[in-house]
Amino acid sequence: MIFNNHSNLEGQHAFLGASKYHWINYDETKVADAYSKFLATQRGTVLHDFACQCITLGQKLPKSQKTLNMYVNDAISFRMVPEQILFYSENCFGTADTIVFRNGTLRIHDLKTGVVPAHMEQLEIYAALFCLEYKVKPSEIEMELRLYQNNEILYHTPTAEDIVPIMDKIITFDKVIRKIREQEG
């Protein structure tokens, strides 16, 4: 048999595909809800890409109380770097939406486009990764973390007491994972 050629779909996954088979147990309402969430995730990715382009180009958006506009304009005003990977090891790294370290102050901002409430712990992990990667002691710097969501800005100024335990867990858990990899390898 000669199979049909679908090379344009290689590497892609259909929403109703076999690899995410749970949909076969959904009813029409549940599949509509799941697909709406899927579309929201895609929209969030596009908005992040748009925000990154604006920040990179220094293109401010009209001043307003809208999440995206506040996020982009603040990032440009603080001369932040968008989509910066922070790396400790192959087991622990992440991408900060925007970050800057200047004059002893670390700023990390995160754009949230979904409706699920965001958690500041994510930004604390980025701060810990920054301190580990760049060998900065949290006790010797100021930090301001911001979450932009639902037309609001949530501010957090963590201390070394917040960040050091996360750094310690990253180091410890990375060792645990490395040991398991060595045993498996």
Secondary structure, DSSP 8 states (H G I E B T S, - for coil): ------GGGTT---TT-STTGGGGG--HHHHHHHHHHHHHHHHHHHHHHHHHHHHHHT-----SS-HHHHHHHHHHHTT-EEEEEEEEETTEEEEEEEEEEETTEEEEEEE--SSS---THHHHHHHHHHHHHTT--GGGSEEEEEEEETTEEEEE---HHHHHHHHHHHHHHHHHHHHHHHHH-
